[in-house]
Amino acid sequence: MAEGRFAVIGMGRFGTAIAQRLAEKGAEVIAMDSDRDRIERIRDKVTYAVALDSTDREALLSQGIADMDAVVVSIGENFQDVLLTTFVLQEIGIKRIIVRANGEIQNKILEKMGVKEILSPEGEVSNAVAENLINPHVLMSVKLPDDYQIIEVKSPKGIAGRSLTEIGLREKYKINLVTLLRWDGQGEPPAEFMGENASHINHHIIGVPDGNMKIEQSDILLLFGTSRNIQRFIEINS
């Protein structure tokens, strides 16, 4: 989606990735979350970011929510807030509401509420498991239309020590780096955090890296692109 106005409610990893990608594609994006720290982290990457209670109708209306082309509800912590937020959005008359559900029961409840577009983590998890079995570098994978993915991968050995400009993700592989997670422990990371054994433990989000940043072997990359292009990037550099 190269244009449009969107609101993303819930700035966890999933919501943040969606908000950033929409903004990169030229969309007007309002990021919303009740957690001020999360809002501060996303503020410079979207059109506007605001801390508010998404179950408060007036708070949403004050931010122009009624004028959005679509609203993504990605609140993972509290299903009651998901339901109340979704109900308020329906009452306001939002044209398109996309809601992330956590489990079959939540999915069915949202269907009963008339939600047409539901994101299921069970589907995401099954995709991630399949991806990881085929390719041990893959930690997480979210399938999108037209064979696109948001995918979290362990840094392939072939790019360690090279800058993002040298690697040429866009130019050579036609994929985008959303962000990366880096080891934040003292000194060199231990063996269990290196290469194919990397995990999220003691990693922190860098934000939007510039072209001069050099990749470390313990880095975890959050990528966006087609399945074919991402797989090609991993195979060439493993």
N, C-alpha and C positions, 0 to 999 in steps of 0.2 A: 504494500500500500504506500504509494509515493506521496499522496496528499490526504487531507482530511483532518478532523479534530477528534482526538481520543482522550479518554481518561482511563487511567489504570489505578485501581484501588488495591493496595497491599503491595508494599515494596520489599517482599522477600526476594530470594534469588530469581524465582520465576517471573514475578511481576516486574522486577528491575530489568531483566533481560528483554522482556517485551517492550517496556517503556523506552529503553535505550535504542532498540532496533527501530521502532516506529519513528523516533526522533531522527535517527540517522537517515531514514528514508524520506525525510522532509516533512513529516507530519507535525501538526501542533499537538503536543502531548502535555496533559496535566497529570502529575503523579500525586497520589494521595495515600496517606497512612496516618495512623494515630501516634506512631512512634516518631518523635522529632529527630532522633539520631538518623533514622533511615531516610527521612526527608532531606536532611543536610547532605547525606552522601549522594543523593540523586539530583540535587538541586541544579547543578551546573550542566547536567546532561540532558535535560528536558526543557520544554518551553516554560513550565511553571511547576513548582512543587509546593504542596501545602499540607500541614499537619491538621487533621480534623477527625471528627467522629463520623464515619460514613453512614451510620444509622440515623443521623440527624438530617432530616429533609431540608431544613432551612440552611444548614451549613453547606449542603451539596448545591442547592439552588444559588447560593451566594457566589459560588465558583463557576457559574455558567454551565452546570452539568446538563441542563436541558438542551443545550445547543450542540452537544457532542454527537458525532456520527456513530460512535459505539463506546461502550464502557466495559472494561475487563475487570471482573471481581476476582482477585487472587489473594484472598485472606485465608491463610492456612491454619491459624491458631484457634479460631473460635467459630464453630459452625453457626451458632446463634447470630453472630454478627454477619455472617454470610447471608443467612436467610433474611434478616432485617434489612440489610443493605440492598439485597436483590428486590425485596418487596417495595422499598422506597423508590428504587429506580423504575420499577414497573408502574408505580403510582404516578411518578413524574411524567412517564410516557417516553422513556428512552427508546430510540428506534431499534437498537441492537445491543443486547446484553449477553456477554460471554462470561460464564462462571466456572471457576475451578472447584470440583467436588473431590472429597477425600473418601472414597469407598462407595460401594454399591448402594447402600442405604441413602447416603447423601445424594447420590445421583438420582435415585428414584424420587426423593422428596423434591428436588429441583425440577424434575420432569413434571411432577404433579402441579408445581407452581407455574408451569407453562414456559419454562426456560428452554429455548430451542438449541442453544449452543453450550455444551457442557464439556469442560476439559477434565479428563479422568486420569489421575496419577497412576491408577492401576495399569492403564494402557501405556503410560510413560515408563513405568517400572518394567513391564514386560518387554518393551522395546529396548530398554537399557540392558536388561539381562541378556537378551538375544545379541545385542551389539557387543557386549562384553565377552560373550562366549566366542564370537567370531573374531573379535579384535580386543585383546586385553588392555589396550590403551584407553578404551572408552569407559568413562565413569557414569555418564548420564546422557540420555538422548531424548529429545522431545520432537516428535514428528509434526511437521507443518504441511500445508497443502503444496502440491506441485513438486513433491520430492525434496522439499527443503527441510532442514533440521536446525535446531539449536542443540549443540552437542558439547559435552565437557570431556576433554581428553588429557591424558598424561602426556607431558612434553616428549615428543619423539627424540631419540638420541641425536639424530642428524641435524637438529636445529640448535642444540645447546651451544652457548657461546656466540651465537650469531645475532645480529640486530634484526628488528622487525623489517627494516628497509632491505637488508640483505636477503632475508627469507622470501619477501615478496608475496605475502599471502594473497593479496588481491590480484597482483599482476600475473603471477605464475599459476596460481591455483583457483582464482576466482572465488575465494572465501573471505569472510570478514572475522576479525578478532573483536569480540564484544568486550571482553576483559580477560584478565588472568589472575590466578591465585598464586601467591608466593610464600615460601617458607619464612616464618617470622621468628624462628628460634635463634638462640645464640650460636654464632660460629657456623660451621658447615652442617647441613642436615644429615642425620644418620641414614644408614643404608636403606632402612624401611620406607623412607620418604623419597627415594630416588627412582627415576625412570618409571618402569612398569609397576613398581610397588608404591607409587605416590598415593597419598590420601589427602583428605581435607584437614586432618589434624594439624594444628599449628600453621595453617596457611591463612593468609588474609588477602582481600581483594585489592588489587593495585589501582583500579579505576580504569581510565582510558589511557593506555600506554602510548607514548609517542614512538616515532620510527627509530629513534636512537637506542631505545631500550633493548638490552641483550637478554635473550632467553636463558634461563638456568634450567638444568636438567630436572630439578625438583618442581618446576612450575607446572601448574594445571591451567589449560587453556579453555576458554569458553568461546566456541566458534559458531558462525552462522554460514550456511551454504547448502548446496545440494549434497545428497548422500554420496553421489559419485565423486564430486570434487574433494570432499573431505576425506573419503577413503583413499583417493589418489595421493593426497598430501601426506597421510599417515604412512602409506606403503613406501613412498619414495624416500621418506626421511627416517624410517625405522632402522 
